[in-house]
Amino acid sequence: MNLTVISSLDALCRQQACEDLAAAHPGSLVVLHDLMEDGLVVRRIFSGQILLEREETMLEHGCLSCAVRLDLVPSIDRLLENAKGTIIIGLPPAVPASAAVSALRRGLTRAATVDTVVLACSPDALEDHIWDSHTLFESGFTPAPEDERTPGEFLVGELAFADTVLLTEPDIVPPDPLGRERGLHLVRELAPHAEVAPDAAAVRPGQHRYADAVARTAPGNAHAPGSHARSSASPFATVFHRIERPLHPGRFRDALATLAAGCCVLRGQLWIASAPACRIAVQGIGPRVWLENLGAWPENNVPPKAGKQSANHDASAASVIAATGEDLDAAEFEQLLLSCQLTDEELVAGGEGLPLTQQTQPTRSTA
């Protein structure tokens, strides 16, 4: 049995995507979950336009992960017993597809394959959502006030995990052709791996590769732009740089705001001289930029101490940063990064004398 998982930022995009996919695949079931205030989960199951089931469940902890684990997974497991066609799963708005797919893989007792993960997205609103500084709760996308993610954080994560982006245009939103074209360019730049489907009929099954999706969303992940065809008309581009020397904590801290300025998305891993044993992730989405200590470097991938070489040192243990934005100057970006690395004199000193107050700790802050 095949499962199609649909994530979205809002219920309108999800509704249109589910209805259109159901029409394109007669005989499929559509399962919709909505998380309301005070932990109320509403589950609806459709066959075509016919409502087969509507149930309300009150969760003790009304969080998104509980809704997935305690209601979604058991519901799909029950339906698998008699379902004949594809089951289309419309997740509650702002619920990450990665959480749902992981829970389904762990929790289902009957055979099923998640063969397609779709992000239902209105492209003309994408850039505005990325630069929205409000939380998902403040912007009205989730009833959970403790959810501190922004709309941009959710969408960028979904663009990385999904194998397909289904373009939607809710009827109540006036069309914006120029914004749509700009949003399409941004979608293709942020998700070069994904198929962009203009309508439900263009969504191809069997595109989901779970291991690849997990790798794309891993903190610290950054890759050089691939060979995907990029339109010369696109205002967006991705610059990628690799720095083989450790970074001076103070100089990098001072440069971070400049590096992030104008970037829709900034991502990568850092080798900081004051914390050489720690792999530090850098992530910037719209107005937010943060660092995260990922712990020790992977085995046989530990950077050598400043000024020393190691036969076991893997070249991937270096600072790697990718930035996506408009009118980015690759040479200027590289020069700013190079100015942050240790000088010859600092390398000879083995990184000694760096201020302890500038040692990198797990942190999340807005630039």
TITOR-449817 format. One record per residue (C-alpha): residue number from 1; residue in three letters; x, y, z. Coordinates in steps of 0.02 Angstrom, whole numbers, plus 50000, padded with zeros to 5 digits. Each point is the difference from the previous one (the first is absolute). Layout:
<atoms>
+-----+------+-------+-------+-------+
| seq | type |     x |     y |     z |
+-----+------+-------+-------+-------+
| NUM |  ALA |     X |     Y |     Z |
...
+-----+------+-------+-------+-------+
</atoms>
This chain:
<atoms>
+-----+------+-------+-------+-------+
| seq | type |     x |     y |     z |
+-----+------+-------+-------+-------+
|   1 |  MET | 50000 | 50000 | 50000 |
|   2 |  ASN | 50066 | 50171 | 49951 |
|   3 |  LEU | 49987 | 50155 | 50107 |
|   4 |  THR | 50012 | 50179 | 49939 |
|   5 |  VAL | 50043 | 50126 | 50137 |
|   6 |  ILE | 49954 | 50182 | 49973 |
|   7 |  SER | 50067 | 50140 | 50109 |
|   8 |  SER | 49954 | 50183 | 49989 |
|   9 |  LEU | 50014 | 50162 | 50094 |
|  10 |  ASP | 49813 | 50034 | 49994 |
|  11 |  ALA | 49838 | 49905 | 49984 |
|  12 |  LEU | 49950 | 50081 | 49835 |
|  13 |  CYS | 50152 | 49934 | 49906 |
|  14 |  ARG | 49978 | 49830 | 50081 |
|  15 |  GLN | 49815 | 49990 | 49957 |
|  16 |  GLN | 50028 | 50041 | 49817 |
|  17 |  ALA | 50145 | 49878 | 49986 |
|  18 |  CYS | 49904 | 49856 | 50081 |
|  19 |  GLU | 49843 | 50028 | 49896 |
|  20 |  ASP | 50098 | 50011 | 49838 |
|  21 |  LEU | 50107 | 49847 | 50037 |
|  22 |  ALA | 49845 | 49900 | 50047 |
|  23 |  ALA | 49918 | 50049 | 49836 |
|  24 |  ALA | 50158 | 49948 | 49905 |
|  25 |  HIS | 50001 | 49830 | 50089 |
|  26 |  PRO | 49823 | 49928 | 50005 |
|  27 |  GLY | 49973 | 49874 | 50138 |
|  28 |  SER | 50121 | 50082 | 50120 |
|  29 |  LEU | 49960 | 50047 | 50179 |
|  30 |  VAL | 50038 | 50172 | 50071 |
|  31 |  VAL | 50041 | 50015 | 50185 |
|  32 |  LEU | 50002 | 50176 | 50073 |
|  33 |  HIS | 50056 | 50044 | 50174 |
|  34 |  ASP | 49981 | 50169 | 50082 |
|  35 |  LEU | 50069 | 50052 | 50168 |
|  36 |  MET | 49886 | 50124 | 50088 |
|  37 |  GLU | 50020 | 50095 | 50163 |
|  38 |  ASP | 50018 | 49910 | 50166 |
|  39 |  GLY | 50063 | 49839 | 49920 |
|  40 |  LEU | 49845 | 49959 | 49897 |
|  41 |  VAL | 50040 | 49896 | 49844 |
|  42 |  VAL | 49869 | 49989 | 49863 |
|  43 |  ARG | 50018 | 49855 | 49879 |
|  44 |  ARG | 49902 | 49990 | 49836 |
|  45 |  ILE | 50007 | 49860 | 49873 |
|  46 |  PHE | 49934 | 50022 | 49823 |
|  47 |  SER | 49973 | 49889 | 49850 |
|  48 |  GLY | 49987 | 50123 | 49857 |
|  49 |  GLN | 49877 | 50132 | 50060 |
|  50 |  ILE | 49916 | 49883 | 50124 |
|  51 |  LEU | 50039 | 50022 | 50184 |
|  52 |  LEU | 50021 | 49825 | 50073 |
|  53 |  GLU | 50053 | 50045 | 50175 |
|  54 |  ARG | 50019 | 50149 | 50115 |
|  55 |  GLU | 50071 | 49977 | 50174 |
|  56 |  GLU | 50062 | 50116 | 50137 |
|  57 |  THR | 50133 | 49949 | 50123 |
|  58 |  MET | 50062 | 50100 | 50149 |
|  59 |  LEU | 50186 | 49978 | 50030 |
|  60 |  GLU | 50075 | 50024 | 50171 |
|  61 |  HIS | 50146 | 50092 | 49920 |
|  62 |  GLY | 49938 | 50100 | 49852 |
|  63 |  CYS | 50164 | 50007 | 49906 |
|  64 |  LEU | 50030 | 49962 | 49817 |
|  65 |  SER | 50106 | 49846 | 50032 |
|  66 |  CYS | 49866 | 49926 | 50114 |
|  67 |  ALA | 49868 | 50025 | 49866 |
|  68 |  VAL | 50107 | 49902 | 49877 |
|  69 |  ARG | 50051 | 49862 | 50119 |
|  70 |  LEU | 49837 | 49973 | 50094 |
|  71 |  ASP | 49870 | 50027 | 49864 |
|  72 |  LEU | 50073 | 50002 | 49825 |
|  73 |  VAL | 50100 | 49839 | 50008 |
|  74 |  PRO | 49860 | 49894 | 50080 |
|  75 |  SER | 49875 | 50069 | 49874 |
|  76 |  ILE | 50106 | 49955 | 49849 |
|  77 |  ASP | 50040 | 49829 | 50073 |
|  78 |  ARG | 49814 | 49965 | 50017 |
|  79 |  LEU | 49960 | 50057 | 49823 |
|  80 |  LEU | 50137 | 49891 | 49925 |
|  81 |  GLU | 49900 | 49845 | 50044 |
|  82 |  ASN | 49868 | 50031 | 49866 |
|  83 |  ALA | 50063 | 50142 | 49890 |
|  84 |  LYS | 50014 | 49959 | 49815 |
|  85 |  GLY | 50080 | 50156 | 49928 |
|  86 |  THR | 50124 | 50133 | 50052 |
|  87 |  ILE | 49976 | 50083 | 50168 |
|  88 |  ILE | 50028 | 50188 | 49989 |
|  89 |  ILE | 50050 | 50074 | 50169 |
|  90 |  GLY | 49970 | 50185 | 50024 |
|  91 |  LEU | 50101 | 50050 | 50152 |
|  92 |  PRO | 49945 | 50139 | 50117 |
|  93 |  PRO | 50070 | 50168 | 49943 |
|  94 |  ALA | 50182 | 50027 | 50053 |
|  95 |  VAL | 50028 | 49816 | 50047 |
|  96 |  PRO | 50165 | 49945 | 49922 |
|  97 |  ALA | 49987 | 49857 | 49877 |
|  98 |  SER | 50161 | 49929 | 50073 |
|  99 |  ALA | 49916 | 49974 | 50169 |
| 100 |  ALA | 49849 | 49915 | 49921 |
| 101 |  VAL | 50102 | 49888 | 49884 |
| 102 |  SER | 50117 | 49947 | 50141 |
| 103 |  ALA | 49852 | 49961 | 50113 |
| 104 |  LEU | 49913 | 49899 | 49863 |
| 105 |  ARG | 50158 | 49901 | 49965 |
| 106 |  ARG | 50017 | 49958 | 50184 |
| 107 |  GLY | 49820 | 49977 | 50051 |
| 108 |  LEU | 49906 | 49912 | 49860 |
| 109 |  THR | 49969 | 49815 | 50027 |
| 110 |  ARG | 49937 | 49969 | 49823 |
| 111 |  ALA | 50100 | 50011 | 49839 |
| 112 |  ALA | 50002 | 50172 | 49921 |
| 113 |  THR | 50120 | 50110 | 49903 |
| 114 |  VAL | 50013 | 50188 | 50006 |
| 115 |  ASP | 50035 | 50023 | 49816 |
| 116 |  THR | 49968 | 50186 | 49981 |
| 117 |  VAL | 50026 | 50148 | 50118 |
| 118 |  VAL | 49919 | 50158 | 49934 |
| 119 |  LEU | 50014 | 50180 | 50059 |
| 120 |  ALA | 49844 | 50096 | 49950 |
| 121 |  CYS | 50063 | 50176 | 49975 |
| 122 |  SER | 49940 | 50165 | 49931 |
| 123 |  PRO | 50159 | 50066 | 49916 |
| 124 |  ASP | 49951 | 50183 | 49998 |
| 125 |  ALA | 49996 | 50001 | 50191 |
| 126 |  LEU | 50161 | 49900 | 50029 |
| 127 |  GLU | 50123 | 50144 | 50013 |
| 128 |  ASP | 49888 | 50099 | 50118 |
| 129 |  HIS | 49982 | 49848 | 50113 |
| 130 |  ILE | 50188 | 49974 | 50004 |
| 131 |  TRP | 50027 | 50179 | 50059 |
| 132 |  ASP | 49858 | 49995 | 50127 |
| 133 |  SER | 50078 | 50026 | 50172 |
| 134 |  HIS | 49844 | 49944 | 50095 |
| 135 |  THR | 49980 | 49825 | 50068 |
| 136 |  LEU | 49879 | 49876 | 49922 |
| 137 |  PHE | 49882 | 50032 | 50147 |
| 138 |  GLU | 50012 | 50189 | 49984 |
| 139 |  SER | 49964 | 49987 | 49813 |
| 140 |  GLY | 49848 | 49889 | 50032 |
| 141 |  PHE | 50064 | 49839 | 49921 |
| 142 |  THR | 50000 | 49894 | 50157 |
| 143 |  PRO | 49903 | 50003 | 50164 |
| 144 |  ALA | 50156 | 49956 | 50100 |
| 145 |  PRO | 50070 | 50158 | 50084 |
| 146 |  GLU | 50159 | 49907 | 50050 |
| 147 |  ASP | 50045 | 49970 | 49817 |
| 148 |  GLU | 50138 | 50126 | 49968 |
| 149 |  ARG | 50034 | 49954 | 49819 |
| 150 |  THR | 49969 | 50132 | 49868 |
| 151 |  PRO | 49903 | 49967 | 49838 |
| 152 |  GLY | 50165 | 50009 | 49907 |
| 153 |  GLU | 50081 | 49867 | 50110 |
| 154 |  PHE | 49855 | 49883 | 49966 |
| 155 |  LEU | 49999 | 50029 | 49812 |
| 156 |  VAL | 50187 | 49985 | 49976 |
| 157 |  GLY | 50000 | 49836 | 50096 |
| 158 |  GLU | 49856 | 49934 | 49894 |
| 159 |  LEU | 50084 | 50053 | 49838 |
| 160 |  ALA | 50152 | 49899 | 50052 |
| 161 |  PHE | 49903 | 49844 | 50052 |
| 162 |  ALA | 49865 | 49992 | 49867 |
| 163 |  ASP | 50029 | 49916 | 49832 |
| 164 |  THR | 49861 | 50099 | 49916 |
| 165 |  VAL | 49938 | 50179 | 50013 |
| 166 |  LEU | 49818 | 50016 | 49945 |
| 167 |  LEU | 49958 | 50178 | 49951 |
| 168 |  THR | 49834 | 50060 | 50069 |
| 169 |  GLU | 49899 | 50159 | 49976 |
| 170 |  PRO | 49858 | 50013 | 50125 |
| 171 |  ASP | 49852 | 50087 | 49919 |
| 172 |  ILE | 49980 | 50127 | 50140 |
| 173 |  VAL | 50175 | 50070 | 49970 |
| 174 |  PRO | 50015 | 50122 | 49853 |
| 175 |  PRO | 50127 | 49936 | 49872 |
| 176 |  ASP | 50169 | 50084 | 49991 |
| 177 |  PRO | 50087 | 49945 | 49838 |
| 178 |  LEU | 50163 | 50089 | 50035 |
| 179 |  GLY | 50007 | 49936 | 50179 |
| 180 |  ARG | 49960 | 49825 | 49938 |
| 181 |  GLU | 50142 | 50004 | 49875 |
| 182 |  ARG | 50122 | 50064 | 50131 |
| 183 |  GLY | 49940 | 49868 | 50123 |
| 184 |  LEU | 50024 | 49862 | 49872 |
| 185 |  HIS | 50180 | 50053 | 49975 |
| 186 |  LEU | 50027 | 49995 | 50189 |
| 187 |  VAL | 49920 | 49827 | 50014 |
| 188 |  ARG | 50116 | 49931 | 49867 |
| 189 |  GLU | 50152 | 50080 | 50081 |
| 190 |  LEU | 49961 | 49935 | 50175 |
| 191 |  ALA | 49939 | 49828 | 49944 |
| 192 |  PRO | 50096 | 49950 | 49843 |
| 193 |  HIS | 49968 | 49817 | 50040 |
| 194 |  ALA | 49811 | 50018 | 50000 |
| 195 |  GLU | 49879 | 49984 | 49857 |
| 196 |  VAL | 49892 | 50155 | 49981 |
| 197 |  ALA | 49824 | 49946 | 49953 |
| 198 |  PRO | 49887 | 50135 | 49925 |
| 199 |  ASP | 49847 | 49894 | 50040 |
| 200 |  ALA | 49953 | 49837 | 50085 |
| 201 |  ALA | 50002 | 49902 | 49838 |
| 202 |  ALA | 50187 | 50037 | 49985 |
| 203 |  VAL | 50043 | 49924 | 50169 |
| 204 |  ARG | 50097 | 49840 | 49967 |
| 205 |  PRO | 49994 | 49860 | 50128 |
| 206 |  GLY | 50153 | 49908 | 50062 |
| 207 |  GLN | 50115 | 50150 | 50017 |
| 208 |  HIS | 50031 | 49993 | 50187 |
| 209 |  ARG | 50169 | 49939 | 50063 |
| 210 |  TYR | 49996 | 50008 | 50189 |
| 211 |  ALA | 50188 | 49991 | 50032 |
| 212 |  ASP | 50034 | 50138 | 49875 |
| 213 |  ALA | 49863 | 50109 | 50074 |
| 214 |  VAL | 50069 | 49979 | 50176 |
| 215 |  ALA | 50175 | 50044 | 49940 |
| 216 |  ARG | 49938 | 50159 | 49916 |
| 217 |  THR | 49920 | 50061 | 50160 |
| 218 |  ALA | 50144 | 49957 | 50117 |
| 219 |  PRO | 50070 | 50151 | 50096 |
| 220 |  GLY | 50164 | 50058 | 49927 |
| 221 |  ASN | 49959 | 49932 | 49828 |
| 222 |  ALA | 50061 | 50107 | 49855 |
| 223 |  HIS | 50044 | 49949 | 49825 |
| 224 |  ALA | 50068 | 50091 | 49850 |
| 225 |  PRO | 49866 | 50048 | 49873 |
| 226 |  GLY | 49961 | 49850 | 49891 |
| 227 |  SER | 49987 | 49987 | 49813 |
| 228 |  HIS | 49814 | 50040 | 49997 |
| 229 |  ALA | 49948 | 50116 | 49861 |
| 230 |  ARG | 49989 | 50175 | 50071 |
| 231 |  SER | 49903 | 50131 | 49906 |
| 232 |  SER | 50102 | 50150 | 49947 |
| 233 |  ALA | 49849 | 50104 | 50049 |
| 234 |  SER | 50006 | 49943 | 50180 |
| 235 |  PRO | 50044 | 50138 | 50123 |
| 236 |  PHE | 50060 | 49869 | 50126 |
| 237 |  ALA | 50164 | 49906 | 50008 |
| 238 |  THR | 50095 | 49891 | 50123 |
| 239 |  VAL | 50181 | 50033 | 50045 |
| 240 |  PHE | 50104 | 49864 | 50082 |
| 241 |  HIS | 50167 | 50017 | 50088 |
| 242 |  ARG | 50116 | 49884 | 50094 |
| 243 |  ILE | 50129 | 50063 | 50125 |
| 244 |  GLU | 50137 | 49876 | 50046 |
| 245 |  ARG | 50070 | 50097 | 50147 |
| 246 |  PRO | 49909 | 50019 | 50167 |
| 247 |  LEU | 49903 | 50160 | 50024 |
| 248 |  HIS | 50042 | 50132 | 50129 |
| 249 |  PRO | 49848 | 50008 | 50115 |
| 250 |  GLY | 50002 | 50188 | 50023 |
| 251 |  ARG | 50023 | 50044 | 49817 |
| 252 |  PHE | 49868 | 49876 | 49945 |
| 253 |  ARG | 49877 | 50064 | 50129 |
| 254 |  ASP | 50025 | 50177 | 49935 |
| 255 |  ALA | 49981 | 49944 | 49819 |
| 256 |  LEU | 49847 | 49889 | 50022 |
| 257 |  ALA | 49871 | 50139 | 49983 |
| 258 |  THR | 50083 | 50061 | 49840 |
| 259 |  LEU | 50008 | 49823 | 49930 |
| 260 |  ALA | 49816 | 49974 | 50035 |
| 261 |  ALA | 49940 | 50168 | 49935 |
| 262 |  GLY | 49893 | 49977 | 49846 |
| 263 |  CYS | 50004 | 49810 | 50010 |
| 264 |  CYS | 49835 | 49910 | 49995 |
| 265 |  VAL | 50089 | 49846 | 50066 |
| 266 |  LEU | 50173 | 49977 | 50076 |
| 267 |  ARG | 50059 | 49826 | 50051 |
| 268 |  GLY | 50156 | 49900 | 50034 |
| 269 |  GLN | 50124 | 49936 | 50128 |
| 270 |  LEU | 50138 | 50094 | 50089 |
| 271 |  TRP | 50171 | 49956 | 50068 |
| 272 |  ILE | 50026 | 50129 | 50139 |
| 273 |  ALA | 50176 | 50016 | 50069 |
| 274 |  SER | 49942 | 50023 | 50180 |
| 275 |  ALA | 49896 | 49840 | 49992 |
| 276 |  PRO | 50095 | 49889 | 49877 |
| 277 |  ALA | 49924 | 49836 | 50061 |
| 278 |  CYS | 49822 | 50062 | 49967 |
| 279 |  ARG | 49911 | 50000 | 49833 |
| 280 |  ILE | 49898 | 50160 | 49998 |
| 281 |  ALA | 49849 | 50021 | 49886 |
| 282 |  VAL | 49954 | 50171 | 49935 |
| 283 |  GLN | 49824 | 50030 | 49938 |
| 284 |  GLY | 49917 | 50157 | 49940 |
| 285 |  ILE | 49823 | 50014 | 49933 |
| 286 |  GLY | 49936 | 50173 | 49961 |
| 287 |  PRO | 50029 | 50115 | 50149 |
| 288 |  ARG | 50056 | 49861 | 50118 |
| 289 |  VAL | 50178 | 49934 | 50012 |
| 290 |  TRP | 50060 | 49876 | 50130 |
| 291 |  LEU | 50143 | 49884 | 50045 |
| 292 |  GLU | 49981 | 49825 | 50068 |
| 293 |  ASN | 50131 | 49889 | 50079 |
| 294 |  LEU | 49979 | 49829 | 49918 |
| 295 |  GLY | 50125 | 49918 | 50115 |
| 296 |  ALA | 50158 | 49908 | 49951 |
| 297 |  TRP | 50051 | 49984 | 49819 |
| 298 |  PRO | 49964 | 49830 | 49922 |
| 299 |  GLU | 50133 | 49867 | 50028 |
| 300 |  ASN | 50151 | 50017 | 49884 |
| 301 |  ASN | 49936 | 50172 | 49954 |
| 302 |  VAL | 50072 | 50101 | 50143 |
| 303 |  PRO | 50092 | 50158 | 49947 |
| 304 |  PRO | 50182 | 50008 | 50053 |
| 305 |  LYS | 50050 | 50124 | 50133 |
| 306 |  ALA | 50049 | 50168 | 49933 |
| 307 |  GLY | 50172 | 49994 | 49921 |
| 308 |  LYS | 50007 | 49810 | 49994 |
| 309 |  GLN | 49957 | 49869 | 49870 |
| 310 |  SER | 49919 | 49831 | 50025 |
| 311 |  ALA | 50008 | 49847 | 49890 |
| 312 |  ASN | 49822 | 49959 | 50052 |
| 313 |  HIS | 49932 | 50172 | 49960 |
| 314 |  ASP | 49860 | 49993 | 49871 |
| 315 |  ALA | 49989 | 50151 | 49887 |
| 316 |  SER | 49814 | 50014 | 50038 |
| 317 |  ALA | 50043 | 50059 | 50176 |
| 318 |  ALA | 50011 | 50182 | 49955 |
| 319 |  SER | 49890 | 50154 | 50002 |
| 320 |  VAL | 49874 | 49984 | 49859 |
| 321 |  ILE | 49868 | 50133 | 49969 |
| 322 |  ALA | 49866 | 50017 | 49866 |
| 323 |  ALA | 49896 | 50158 | 49982 |
| 324 |  THR | 49847 | 50026 | 49891 |
| 325 |  GLY | 49939 | 50174 | 49963 |
| 326 |  GLU | 49983 | 50140 | 49875 |
| 327 |  ASP | 50147 | 50097 | 49926 |
| 328 |  LEU | 50127 | 49907 | 50106 |
| 329 |  ASP | 50181 | 50044 | 49961 |
| 330 |  ALA | 50092 | 49833 | 50007 |
| 331 |  ALA | 50173 | 50081 | 50003 |
| 332 |  GLU | 49952 | 50119 | 50140 |
| 333 |  PHE | 49921 | 49858 | 50097 |
| 334 |  GLU | 50157 | 49894 | 49983 |
| 335 |  GLN | 50114 | 50144 | 50050 |
| 336 |  LEU | 49900 | 50032 | 50157 |
| 337 |  LEU | 50012 | 49817 | 50049 |
| 338 |  LEU | 50187 | 49995 | 49964 |
| 339 |  SER | 50024 | 50149 | 50115 |
| 340 |  CYS | 49926 | 49896 | 50141 |
| 341 |  GLN | 50122 | 49855 | 49988 |
| 342 |  LEU | 50155 | 49992 | 50109 |
| 343 |  THR | 50153 | 50089 | 49935 |
| 344 |  ASP | 50169 | 49914 | 49979 |
| 345 |  GLU | 50055 | 50072 | 50166 |
| 346 |  GLU | 49844 | 49938 | 50088 |
| 347 |  LEU | 50023 | 49829 | 49924 |
| 348 |  VAL | 50180 | 49992 | 50060 |
| 349 |  ALA | 49938 | 50046 | 50174 |
| 350 |  GLY | 49882 | 49852 | 49990 |
| 351 |  GLY | 49847 | 50109 | 50032 |
| 352 |  GLU | 50065 | 50046 | 50173 |
| 353 |  GLY | 49943 | 50162 | 50075 |
| 354 |  LEU | 49824 | 50002 | 49927 |
| 355 |  PRO | 49879 | 50078 | 50124 |
| 356 |  LEU | 49907 | 49867 | 50096 |
| 357 |  THR | 49845 | 50109 | 50000 |
| 358 |  GLN | 49992 | 49976 | 49812 |
| 359 |  GLN | 49997 | 49811 | 50006 |
| 360 |  THR | 49852 | 49935 | 49903 |
| 361 |  GLN | 49858 | 49927 | 50102 |
| 362 |  PRO | 49831 | 49932 | 49944 |
| 363 |  THR | 49902 | 50156 | 49960 |
| 364 |  ARG | 49854 | 50063 | 49900 |
| 365 |  SER | 49990 | 50185 | 49968 |
| 366 |  THR | 49932 | 50124 | 49877 |
| 367 |  ALA | 50124 | 50100 | 49900 |
+-----+------+-------+-------+-------+
</atoms>
